[in-house]
Amino acid sequence: MVISDFESWTYLFAKAHNLPIISVDNMQVINRCSHEDDIIGNNRADFELARAFVKASCLFAIII
């Protein structure tokens, strides 16, 4: 079994060796939670870029 903290290489290692993987991270809060505008402030573009990265990483993990 491989335990990961949002590290894509550990996921790839687990898949390549046919091992189960448990991913424990807090990055999904960016993608799955609502954030008030006053929290994001003037950083909307950076926030959306981070959200897209988290989404892409999750989709990448599902596809592999």
PyMOL Python script that loads the backbone (N, CA, C, O; Angstrom):
from pymol import cmd

cmd.read_pdbstr("""\
ATOM      1  N   MET A   1       0.844  -1.168   0.000  1.00  0.00           N
ATOM      2  CA  MET A   1       0.000   0.000   0.000  1.00  0.00           C
ATOM      3  C   MET A   1       0.894   1.236   0.000  1.00  0.00           C
ATOM      4  O   MET A   1       1.949   1.266   0.632  1.00  0.00           O
ATOM      5  N   VAL A   2       0.437   2.256  -0.730  1.00  0.00           N
ATOM      6  CA  VAL A   2       1.147   3.532  -0.779  1.00  0.00           C
ATOM      7  C   VAL A   2       0.235   4.598  -0.178  1.00  0.00           C
ATOM      8  O   VAL A   2      -0.947   4.685  -0.511  1.00  0.00           O
ATOM      9  N   ILE A   3       0.800   5.393   0.701  1.00  0.00           N
ATOM     10  CA  ILE A   3       0.067   6.516   1.299  1.00  0.00           C
ATOM     11  C   ILE A   3       0.712   7.794   0.777  1.00  0.00           C
ATOM     12  O   ILE A   3       1.927   7.973   0.860  1.00  0.00           O
ATOM     13  N   SER A   4      -0.121   8.675   0.237  1.00  0.00           N
ATOM     14  CA  SER A   4       0.372   9.887  -0.407  1.00  0.00           C
ATOM     15  C   SER A   4      -0.250  11.124   0.221  1.00  0.00           C
ATOM     16  O   SER A   4      -1.329  11.068   0.811  1.00  0.00           O
ATOM     17  N   ASP A   5       0.446  12.230   0.084  1.00  0.00           N
ATOM     18  CA  ASP A   5      -0.085  13.519   0.534  1.00  0.00           C
ATOM     19  C   ASP A   5      -0.117  14.500  -0.641  1.00  0.00           C
ATOM     20  O   ASP A   5       0.492  15.569  -0.590  1.00  0.00           O
ATOM     21  N   PHE A   6      -0.834  14.119  -1.693  1.00  0.00           N
ATOM     22  CA  PHE A   6      -0.987  14.931  -2.903  1.00  0.00           C
ATOM     23  C   PHE A   6       0.301  14.940  -3.719  1.00  0.00           C
ATOM     24  O   PHE A   6       0.622  15.943  -4.357  1.00  0.00           O
ATOM     25  N   GLU A   7       1.015  13.871  -3.705  1.00  0.00           N
ATOM     26  CA  GLU A   7       2.241  13.733  -4.484  1.00  0.00           C
ATOM     27  C   GLU A   7       1.956  12.794  -5.659  1.00  0.00           C
ATOM     28  O   GLU A   7       1.691  11.609  -5.460  1.00  0.00           O
ATOM     29  N   SER A   8       2.011  13.321  -6.866  1.00  0.00           N
ATOM     30  CA  SER A   8       1.633  12.531  -8.037  1.00  0.00           C
ATOM     31  C   SER A   8       2.592  11.378  -8.307  1.00  0.00           C
ATOM     32  O   SER A   8       2.171  10.349  -8.835  1.00  0.00           O
ATOM     33  N   TRP A   9       3.855  11.518  -7.963  1.00  0.00           N
ATOM     34  CA  TRP A   9       4.802  10.434  -8.218  1.00  0.00           C
ATOM     35  C   TRP A   9       4.484   9.199  -7.389  1.00  0.00           C
ATOM     36  O   TRP A   9       4.660   8.076  -7.862  1.00  0.00           O
ATOM     37  N   THR A  10       4.019   9.388  -6.163  1.00  0.00           N
ATOM     38  CA  THR A  10       3.664   8.221  -5.355  1.00  0.00           C
ATOM     39  C   THR A  10       2.464   7.512  -5.953  1.00  0.00           C
ATOM     40  O   THR A  10       2.374   6.285  -5.912  1.00  0.00           O
ATOM     41  N   TYR A  11       1.539   8.288  -6.510  1.00  0.00           N
ATOM     42  CA  TYR A  11       0.385   7.677  -7.175  1.00  0.00           C
ATOM     43  C   TYR A  11       0.840   6.851  -8.370  1.00  0.00           C
ATOM     44  O   TYR A  11       0.395   5.719  -8.563  1.00  0.00           O
ATOM     45  N   LEU A  12       1.726   7.428  -9.165  1.00  0.00           N
ATOM     46  CA  LEU A  12       2.226   6.707 -10.334  1.00  0.00           C
ATOM     47  C   LEU A  12       2.992   5.447  -9.928  1.00  0.00           C
ATOM     48  O   LEU A  12       2.877   4.412 -10.585  1.00  0.00           O
ATOM     49  N   PHE A  13       3.765   5.531  -8.858  1.00  0.00           N
ATOM     50  CA  PHE A  13       4.488   4.368  -8.358  1.00  0.00           C
ATOM     51  C   PHE A  13       3.510   3.269  -7.967  1.00  0.00           C
ATOM     52  O   PHE A  13       3.701   2.105  -8.318  1.00  0.00           O
ATOM     53  N   ALA A  14       2.466   3.643  -7.239  1.00  0.00           N
ATOM     54  CA  ALA A  14       1.469   2.654  -6.808  1.00  0.00           C
ATOM     55  C   ALA A  14       0.797   1.996  -8.011  1.00  0.00           C
ATOM     56  O   ALA A  14       0.632   0.776  -8.046  1.00  0.00           O
ATOM     57  N   LYS A  15       0.413   2.802  -8.991  1.00  0.00           N
ATOM     58  CA  LYS A  15      -0.239   2.242 -10.180  1.00  0.00           C
ATOM     59  C   LYS A  15       0.711   1.328 -10.951  1.00  0.00           C
ATOM     60  O   LYS A  15       0.301   0.269 -11.427  1.00  0.00           O
ATOM     61  N   ALA A  16       1.978   1.731 -11.077  1.00  0.00           N
ATOM     62  CA  ALA A  16       2.952   0.945 -11.828  1.00  0.00           C
ATOM     63  C   ALA A  16       3.239  -0.395 -11.149  1.00  0.00           C
ATOM     64  O   ALA A  16       3.597  -1.367 -11.813  1.00  0.00           O
ATOM     65  N   HIS A  17       3.080  -0.441  -9.828  1.00  0.00           N
ATOM     66  CA  HIS A  17       3.365  -1.665  -9.087  1.00  0.00           C
ATOM     67  C   HIS A  17       2.094  -2.370  -8.607  1.00  0.00           C
ATOM     68  O   HIS A  17       2.143  -3.280  -7.779  1.00  0.00           O
ATOM     69  N   ASN A  18       0.955  -1.925  -9.148  1.00  0.00           N
ATOM     70  CA  ASN A  18      -0.333  -2.538  -8.825  1.00  0.00           C
ATOM     71  C   ASN A  18      -0.594  -2.576  -7.310  1.00  0.00           C
ATOM     72  O   ASN A  18      -1.042  -3.582  -6.760  1.00  0.00           O
ATOM     73  N   LEU A  19      -0.296  -1.443  -6.660  1.00  0.00           N
ATOM     74  CA  LEU A  19      -0.499  -1.312  -5.221  1.00  0.00           C
ATOM     75  C   LEU A  19      -1.677  -0.400  -4.933  1.00  0.00           C
ATOM     76  O   LEU A  19      -1.918   0.548  -5.680  1.00  0.00           O
ATOM     77  N   PRO A  20      -2.413  -0.666  -3.869  1.00  0.00           N
ATOM     78  CA  PRO A  20      -3.481   0.267  -3.476  1.00  0.00           C
ATOM     79  C   PRO A  20      -2.870   1.565  -2.968  1.00  0.00           C
ATOM     80  O   PRO A  20      -1.763   1.567  -2.430  1.00  0.00           O
ATOM     81  N   ILE A  21      -3.597   2.673  -3.139  1.00  0.00           N
ATOM     82  CA  ILE A  21      -3.096   3.973  -2.698  1.00  0.00           C
ATOM     83  C   ILE A  21      -4.155   4.706  -1.889  1.00  0.00           C
ATOM     84  O   ILE A  21      -5.341   4.694  -2.220  1.00  0.00           O
ATOM     85  N   ILE A  22      -3.701   5.334  -0.837  1.00  0.00           N
ATOM     86  CA  ILE A  22      -4.541   6.210  -0.022  1.00  0.00           C
ATOM     87  C   ILE A  22      -3.936   7.598  -0.120  1.00  0.00           C
ATOM     88  O   ILE A  22      -2.757   7.792   0.175  1.00  0.00           O
ATOM     89  N   SER A  23      -4.747   8.563  -0.537  1.00  0.00           N
ATOM     90  CA  SER A  23      -4.271   9.936  -0.652  1.00  0.00           C
ATOM     91  C   SER A  23      -4.903  10.774   0.452  1.00  0.00           C
ATOM     92  O   SER A  23      -6.124  10.898   0.544  1.00  0.00           O
ATOM     93  N   VAL A  24      -4.047  11.337   1.279  1.00  0.00           N
ATOM     94  CA  VAL A  24      -4.500  12.173   2.395  1.00  0.00           C
ATOM     95  C   VAL A  24      -3.926  13.567   2.166  1.00  0.00           C
ATOM     96  O   VAL A  24      -2.714  13.771   2.249  1.00  0.00           O
ATOM     97  N   ASP A  25      -4.801  14.520   1.878  1.00  0.00           N
ATOM     98  CA  ASP A  25      -4.321  15.877   1.643  1.00  0.00           C
ATOM     99  C   ASP A  25      -5.428  16.874   1.957  1.00  0.00           C
ATOM    100  O   ASP A  25      -6.581  16.499   2.168  1.00  0.00           O
ATOM    101  N   ASN A  26      -5.066  18.120   1.983  1.00  0.00           N
ATOM    102  CA  ASN A  26      -6.057  19.173   2.212  1.00  0.00           C
ATOM    103  C   ASN A  26      -6.224  20.060   0.991  1.00  0.00           C
ATOM    104  O   ASN A  26      -6.857  21.112   1.076  1.00  0.00           O
ATOM    105  N   MET A  27      -5.668  19.656  -0.141  1.00  0.00           N
ATOM    106  CA  MET A  27      -5.736  20.466  -1.352  1.00  0.00           C
ATOM    107  C   MET A  27      -7.146  20.526  -1.942  1.00  0.00           C
ATOM    108  O   MET A  27      -7.486  21.498  -2.617  1.00  0.00           O
ATOM    109  N   GLN A  28      -7.962  19.516  -1.701  1.00  0.00           N
ATOM    110  CA  GLN A  28      -9.300  19.505  -2.287  1.00  0.00           C
ATOM    111  C   GLN A  28     -10.190  20.609  -1.727  1.00  0.00           C
ATOM    112  O   GLN A  28     -11.228  20.916  -2.313  1.00  0.00           O
ATOM    113  N   VAL A  29      -9.805  21.208  -0.611  1.00  0.00           N
ATOM    114  CA  VAL A  29     -10.577  22.331  -0.085  1.00  0.00           C
ATOM    115  C   VAL A  29     -10.597  23.472  -1.105  1.00  0.00           C
ATOM    116  O   VAL A  29     -11.556  24.242  -1.158  1.00  0.00           O
ATOM    117  N   ILE A  30      -9.547  23.579  -1.908  1.00  0.00           N
ATOM    118  CA  ILE A  30      -9.490  24.614  -2.943  1.00  0.00           C
ATOM    119  C   ILE A  30     -10.550  24.358  -4.005  1.00  0.00           C
ATOM    120  O   ILE A  30     -11.188  25.291  -4.494  1.00  0.00           O
ATOM    121  N   ASN A  31     -10.731  23.113  -4.354  1.00  0.00           N
ATOM    122  CA  ASN A  31     -11.630  22.750  -5.443  1.00  0.00           C
ATOM    123  C   ASN A  31     -13.067  22.514  -4.985  1.00  0.00           C
ATOM    124  O   ASN A  31     -13.997  22.827  -5.729  1.00  0.00           O
ATOM    125  N   ARG A  32     -13.275  21.983  -3.807  1.00  0.00           N
ATOM    126  CA  ARG A  32     -14.596  21.506  -3.409  1.00  0.00           C
ATOM    127  C   ARG A  32     -15.376  22.415  -2.462  1.00  0.00           C
ATOM    128  O   ARG A  32     -16.548  22.158  -2.188  1.00  0.00           O
ATOM    129  N   CYS A  33     -14.748  23.463  -1.964  1.00  0.00           N
ATOM    130  CA  CYS A  33     -15.420  24.343  -1.012  1.00  0.00           C
ATOM    131  C   CYS A  33     -15.689  25.707  -1.627  1.00  0.00           C
ATOM    132  O   CYS A  33     -15.029  26.120  -2.580  1.00  0.00           O
ATOM    133  N   SER A  34     -16.668  26.393  -1.066  1.00  0.00           N
ATOM    134  CA  SER A  34     -16.954  27.761  -1.490  1.00  0.00           C
ATOM    135  C   SER A  34     -16.085  28.714  -0.686  1.00  0.00           C
ATOM    136  O   SER A  34     -15.865  28.513   0.508  1.00  0.00           O
ATOM    137  N   HIS A  35     -15.598  29.744  -1.345  1.00  0.00           N
ATOM    138  CA  HIS A  35     -14.721  30.719  -0.700  1.00  0.00           C
ATOM    139  C   HIS A  35     -15.320  32.105  -0.891  1.00  0.00           C
ATOM    140  O   HIS A  35     -15.646  32.509  -2.007  1.00  0.00           O
ATOM    141  N   GLU A  36     -15.455  32.809   0.197  1.00  0.00           N
ATOM    142  CA  GLU A  36     -15.997  34.175   0.149  1.00  0.00           C
ATOM    143  C   GLU A  36     -15.040  35.077  -0.638  1.00  0.00           C
ATOM    144  O   GLU A  36     -13.827  34.872  -0.632  1.00  0.00           O
ATOM    145  N   ASP A  37     -15.608  36.069  -1.308  1.00  0.00           N
ATOM    146  CA  ASP A  37     -14.785  36.995  -2.086  1.00  0.00           C
ATOM    147  C   ASP A  37     -13.777  37.732  -1.216  1.00  0.00           C
ATOM    148  O   ASP A  37     -12.671  38.027  -1.668  1.00  0.00           O
ATOM    149  N   ASP A  38     -14.146  38.034   0.035  1.00  0.00           N
ATOM    150  CA  ASP A  38     -13.204  38.758   0.890  1.00  0.00           C
ATOM    151  C   ASP A  38     -12.020  37.887   1.309  1.00  0.00           C
ATOM    152  O   ASP A  38     -10.988  38.418   1.720  1.00  0.00           O
ATOM    153  N   ILE A  39     -12.145  36.568   1.215  1.00  0.00           N
ATOM    154  CA  ILE A  39     -11.013  35.679   1.505  1.00  0.00           C
ATOM    155  C   ILE A  39     -10.050  35.682   0.326  1.00  0.00           C
ATOM    156  O   ILE A  39      -8.835  35.742   0.513  1.00  0.00           O
ATOM    157  N   ILE A  40     -10.588  35.619  -0.881  1.00  0.00           N
ATOM    158  CA  ILE A  40      -9.765  35.574  -2.081  1.00  0.00           C
ATOM    159  C   ILE A  40      -9.204  36.952  -2.401  1.00  0.00           C
ATOM    160  O   ILE A  40      -8.070  37.074  -2.864  1.00  0.00           O
ATOM    161  N   GLY A  41      -9.990  37.977  -2.154  1.00  0.00           N
ATOM    162  CA  GLY A  41      -9.533  39.352  -2.377  1.00  0.00           C
ATOM    163  C   GLY A  41      -9.128  39.596  -3.816  1.00  0.00           C
ATOM    164  O   GLY A  41      -9.838  39.222  -4.750  1.00  0.00           O
ATOM    165  N   ASN A  42      -7.988  40.223  -3.982  1.00  0.00           N
ATOM    166  CA  ASN A  42      -7.491  40.558  -5.315  1.00  0.00           C
ATOM    167  C   ASN A  42      -6.689  39.418  -5.939  1.00  0.00           C
ATOM    168  O   ASN A  42      -5.989  39.624  -6.931  1.00  0.00           O
ATOM    169  N   ASN A  43      -6.783  38.253  -5.381  1.00  0.00           N
ATOM    170  CA  ASN A  43      -6.003  37.114  -5.856  1.00  0.00           C
ATOM    171  C   ASN A  43      -6.840  36.120  -6.651  1.00  0.00           C
ATOM    172  O   ASN A  43      -6.520  34.931  -6.681  1.00  0.00           O
ATOM    173  N   ARG A  44      -7.897  36.583  -7.290  1.00  0.00           N
ATOM    174  CA  ARG A  44      -8.804  35.705  -8.017  1.00  0.00           C
ATOM    175  C   ARG A  44      -8.074  34.889  -9.086  1.00  0.00           C
ATOM    176  O   ARG A  44      -8.297  33.682  -9.192  1.00  0.00           O
ATOM    177  N   ALA A  45      -7.217  35.518  -9.870  1.00  0.00           N
ATOM    178  CA  ALA A  45      -6.512  34.803 -10.941  1.00  0.00           C
ATOM    179  C   ALA A  45      -5.621  33.703 -10.358  1.00  0.00           C
ATOM    180  O   ALA A  45      -5.590  32.589 -10.880  1.00  0.00           O
ATOM    181  N   ASP A  46      -4.905  34.008  -9.288  1.00  0.00           N
ATOM    182  CA  ASP A  46      -4.057  33.000  -8.649  1.00  0.00           C
ATOM    183  C   ASP A  46      -4.896  31.868  -8.068  1.00  0.00           C
ATOM    184  O   ASP A  46      -4.531  30.696  -8.164  1.00  0.00           O
ATOM    185  N   PHE A  47      -6.022  32.234  -7.465  1.00  0.00           N
ATOM    186  CA  PHE A  47      -6.908  31.223  -6.890  1.00  0.00           C
ATOM    187  C   PHE A  47      -7.442  30.287  -7.964  1.00  0.00           C
ATOM    188  O   PHE A  47      -7.447  29.070  -7.781  1.00  0.00           O
ATOM    189  N   GLU A  48      -7.891  30.847  -9.083  1.00  0.00           N
ATOM    190  CA  GLU A  48      -8.424  30.023 -10.170  1.00  0.00           C
ATOM    191  C   GLU A  48      -7.344  29.141 -10.792  1.00  0.00           C
ATOM    192  O   GLU A  48      -7.628  28.016 -11.206  1.00  0.00           O
ATOM    193  N   LEU A  49      -6.124  29.634 -10.861  1.00  0.00           N
ATOM    194  CA  LEU A  49      -5.017  28.816 -11.355  1.00  0.00           C
ATOM    195  C   LEU A  49      -4.756  27.644 -10.407  1.00  0.00           C
ATOM    196  O   LEU A  49      -4.563  26.512 -10.851  1.00  0.00           O
ATOM    197  N   ALA A  50      -4.752  27.918  -9.113  1.00  0.00           N
ATOM    198  CA  ALA A  50      -4.566  26.850  -8.126  1.00  0.00           C
ATOM    199  C   ALA A  50      -5.705  25.841  -8.208  1.00  0.00           C
ATOM    200  O   ALA A  50      -5.473  24.634  -8.147  1.00  0.00           O
ATOM    201  N   ARG A  51      -6.927  26.327  -8.345  1.00  0.00           N
ATOM    202  CA  ARG A  51      -8.086  25.441  -8.464  1.00  0.00           C
ATOM    203  C   ARG A  51      -7.964  24.554  -9.696  1.00  0.00           C
ATOM    204  O   ARG A  51      -8.242  23.356  -9.632  1.00  0.00           O
ATOM    205  N   ALA A  52      -7.551  25.135 -10.808  1.00  0.00           N
ATOM    206  CA  ALA A  52      -7.390  24.354 -12.047  1.00  0.00           C
ATOM    207  C   ALA A  52      -6.308  23.292 -11.880  1.00  0.00           C
ATOM    208  O   ALA A  52      -6.458  22.174 -12.374  1.00  0.00           O
ATOM    209  N   PHE A  53      -5.219  23.628 -11.190  1.00  0.00           N
ATOM    210  CA  PHE A  53      -4.151  22.658 -10.958  1.00  0.00           C
ATOM    211  C   PHE A  53      -4.656  21.491 -10.111  1.00  0.00           C
ATOM    212  O   PHE A  53      -4.376  20.333 -10.420  1.00  0.00           O
ATOM    213  N   VAL A  54      -5.396  21.791  -9.051  1.00  0.00           N
ATOM    214  CA  VAL A  54      -5.925  20.731  -8.187  1.00  0.00           C
ATOM    215  C   VAL A  54      -6.888  19.851  -8.970  1.00  0.00           C
ATOM    216  O   VAL A  54      -6.836  18.626  -8.865  1.00  0.00           O
ATOM    217  N   LYS A  55      -7.766  20.469  -9.753  1.00  0.00           N
ATOM    218  CA  LYS A  55      -8.706  19.702 -10.576  1.00  0.00           C
ATOM    219  C   LYS A  55      -7.966  18.815 -11.564  1.00  0.00           C
ATOM    220  O   LYS A  55      -8.298  17.639 -11.715  1.00  0.00           O
ATOM    221  N   ALA A  56      -6.968  19.370 -12.235  1.00  0.00           N
ATOM    222  CA  ALA A  56      -6.215  18.607 -13.223  1.00  0.00           C
ATOM    223  C   ALA A  56      -5.476  17.461 -12.566  1.00  0.00           C
ATOM    224  O   ALA A  56      -5.415  16.368 -13.127  1.00  0.00           O
ATOM    225  N   SER A  57      -4.919  17.682 -11.400  1.00  0.00           N
ATOM    226  CA  SER A  57      -4.208  16.610 -10.699  1.00  0.00           C
ATOM    227  C   SER A  57      -5.157  15.487 -10.329  1.00  0.00           C
ATOM    228  O   SER A  57      -4.808  14.310 -10.420  1.00  0.00           O
ATOM    229  N   CYS A  58      -6.345  15.853  -9.914  1.00  0.00           N
ATOM    230  CA  CYS A  58      -7.354  14.845  -9.550  1.00  0.00           C
ATOM    231  C   CYS A  58      -7.778  14.074 -10.793  1.00  0.00           C
ATOM    232  O   CYS A  58      -7.880  12.848 -10.743  1.00  0.00           O
ATOM    233  N   LEU A  59      -8.025  14.749 -11.891  1.00  0.00           N
ATOM    234  CA  LEU A  59      -8.423  14.081 -13.130  1.00  0.00           C
ATOM    235  C   LEU A  59      -7.296  13.208 -13.651  1.00  0.00           C
ATOM    236  O   LEU A  59      -7.539  12.107 -14.144  1.00  0.00           O
ATOM    237  N   PHE A  60      -6.071  13.688 -13.545  1.00  0.00           N
ATOM    238  CA  PHE A  60      -4.913  12.921 -13.971  1.00  0.00           C
ATOM    239  C   PHE A  60      -4.831  11.618 -13.188  1.00  0.00           C
ATOM    240  O   PHE A  60      -4.549  10.560 -13.751  1.00  0.00           O
ATOM    241  N   ALA A  61      -5.078  11.704 -11.895  1.00  0.00           N
ATOM    242  CA  ALA A  61      -5.021  10.516 -11.042  1.00  0.00           C
ATOM    243  C   ALA A  61      -6.128   9.530 -11.403  1.00  0.00           C
ATOM    244  O   ALA A  61      -5.919   8.318 -11.344  1.00  0.00           O
ATOM    245  N   ILE A  62      -7.296  10.033 -11.773  1.00  0.00           N
ATOM    246  CA  ILE A  62      -8.411   9.155 -12.122  1.00  0.00           C
ATOM    247  C   ILE A  62      -8.165   8.471 -13.467  1.00  0.00           C
ATOM    248  O   ILE A  62      -8.509   7.302 -13.638  1.00  0.00           O
ATOM    249  N   ILE A  63      -7.583   9.181 -14.406  1.00  0.00           N
ATOM    250  CA  ILE A  63      -7.361   8.657 -15.753  1.00  0.00           C
ATOM    251  C   ILE A  63      -6.328   7.545 -15.743  1.00  0.00           C
ATOM    252  O   ILE A  63      -6.475   6.555 -16.459  1.00  0.00           O
ATOM    253  N   ILE A  64      -5.293   7.697 -14.945  1.00  0.00           N
ATOM    254  CA  ILE A  64      -4.181   6.720 -14.959  1.00  0.00           C
ATOM    255  C   ILE A  64      -4.593   5.413 -14.371  1.00  0.00           C
ATOM    256  O   ILE A  64      -3.787   4.484 -14.304  1.00  0.00           O
TER     257      ILE A  64
END
""", "prot")
cmd.dss("prot")
cmd.show_as("cartoon", "prot")
cmd.util.cbc("prot")
cmd.orient("prot")
